[in-house]
Amino acid sequence: MSPGKAPYRHSAFRTAVFFLLVLVGWLGIVRVWPDGYHLKVGSMPILTYPSWSSWWTVPNETMSGEAAAALVEEILDTKGTAKPEETKDVGGTAGTDEVGEARRDVRASPLVADSIPYLFADSLARAAMSACFARLRDSTATTPWHVFHFGDSQIEGDRFTATIRSRMQSTFGGQGPGWLSVGAPSPSFSVNLQTLDLSKWHRSTRYMTADSLIHDERYGWMAARCDADSGAAFEIRRHPRCSPAARAWNHMEMVFDTASQAMPLQWHNGAGSDWQDTTLLGSKTQLRRMTWFGKATDLPQEIRLPAGASRLLHVGMWTDSAAGVIVHNVPMRGSSGTLFTRLDRDVLADQIRHTSPALVFLQFGGNAVPYLQSNEAAQRYSRWFSANLRRIKSLMPEAVFVVIANADMSENVEGQWRTKAMVKPMRDALRDAAMAEHAVFFDLFEAMGGENSMPGWVAAEPQLAASDHVHFTRRGAGALAEMLMNALMQLDPTSTNLTADGIGH
């Protein structure tokens, strides 16, 4: 051995050991904090490194505004007539207006059932949906069927629901906007119950932050109720752009929770300003209903309540003398869709005692995404959601259920809007719940473009989603609702797009 080479070998060995220790230490950090680590003092970063996967993973491109606009134009141009085989591959990358580059063929998606884009249903759900459409088309029916659309803030103000209602009432008949809640935070796109003096109304909800002074669960299906001071009043305002069917009705009702005292009401119709006096009788066992029948000009346009009028659950409006469909918009801002098991069962049952539920849409999930930390947490949510779905099914045993997936939601990561980490696990959790309960599942996330598609919806002109990268505009929501209805109508047994085995191709 040459005396001059020993120090070199010793130095090389120490260097190798040093790099080995660095590698082992780095791998240890990755194992402990696989999603990255960020140590700050106040707002100043001291030690930070990103998720280990981002070190070598090329980030997905975001959908462009041009691609999102092209997708919506295609949907709206073919609403009600789209066939599965005509559904085009639509997408785009940042900085390009070409359609079809960033999104895989929908027919190759593992989330596509049969050949209906974005719709998944097992044989039981498909058969139930076909039977539901057959009932809705029954010309011998003498009373309308009721459709419920429960959801979070994505459906507030009748977004999504207005399109569903318009499509269903134009196809199956029916008139009226359905149930409405007084004092709702967002005005409706169909009919709005405008409070004339908001200070005289006290609205409580079971979602968002529940009132700690309320110790019962008697909120009803809308998970909201109102109390009134003396002279509290509301008027009925039709939205100027609502569908003709939604703005007409011959049946109007107000539903209050149980109370034994008779309650005087005052109201006037559109024919004049003279106030009419009515007394709502008390009941110790059931919800109380004040119902009006007649021509639209004979029904209340403004209603005034006395002091102490409490627990107004909903106001309902529809045409009650013929078959058709009544679609109820039931938004629950901030809800994850897991409150139904807590609501008083007797009140829920009594509230639908005079309706015939045919179809129920459930559109939740987005509010739980920021709070999920793992796939296991998403699966726990799936089990909770399944339990709530079963509760609704037990109260509406004849109804068919459609679960609508959460949409894409973005967060700003170093100047780039990217899909939140738990959006896809939430979508999978909702799909698992739907399949477990034999419900139809519509993959809204993939329908809008999948991962990193929300920035395109925000950047589109006109804008299709809000700048919060969570909520849709009316146009964006309407386009996705059209896509939902185009897919769902493929399960109608009278559809011209069905093959001999009853499956769309």
ABEGO torsion letter per residue (X at the ends): XBAAAAAAAAAAAAAAAAAAAAAAAAAAAAAABAAEBBBBBEABBABBBBBAAAAABBBBBBBBAAAAAAAAAAAAAABGABBAAABBBBBEBBGBABBGAABBBAAABAABBEABBGBBBBAAAAAAAAAAAAAAABAABABBBBBBBBBBAAABGGBGAAAAAAAAAAAAEEBEAEBBBBGBABBBABBBBBBABAAABBBBBABEBBBAABABABAEAAGBBBBBBBGBBBBBBBBAABBAAAABBABBBBBBBBBABBBBBBBBBAABABBBBBBBBBBAABBBBBBBBEBAAABBABBBBBBGBBGBABBBBBBAABBEBBBBBBBBBGBAGAAAAABBAAAAAAAAAABBBABBBBBBGAAAAAABABAAAAAAAAAAAAAAAAAAAAABAABBBBBBBBBBBBBBBGGBBBBBAAAAAAAAAAAAAAAAAGBBBBBAAAAAGEBGAAAAAAABOBBABBAAGABBBAAAAAAAAAAAAAAAAAABAABAABBAAGBBX
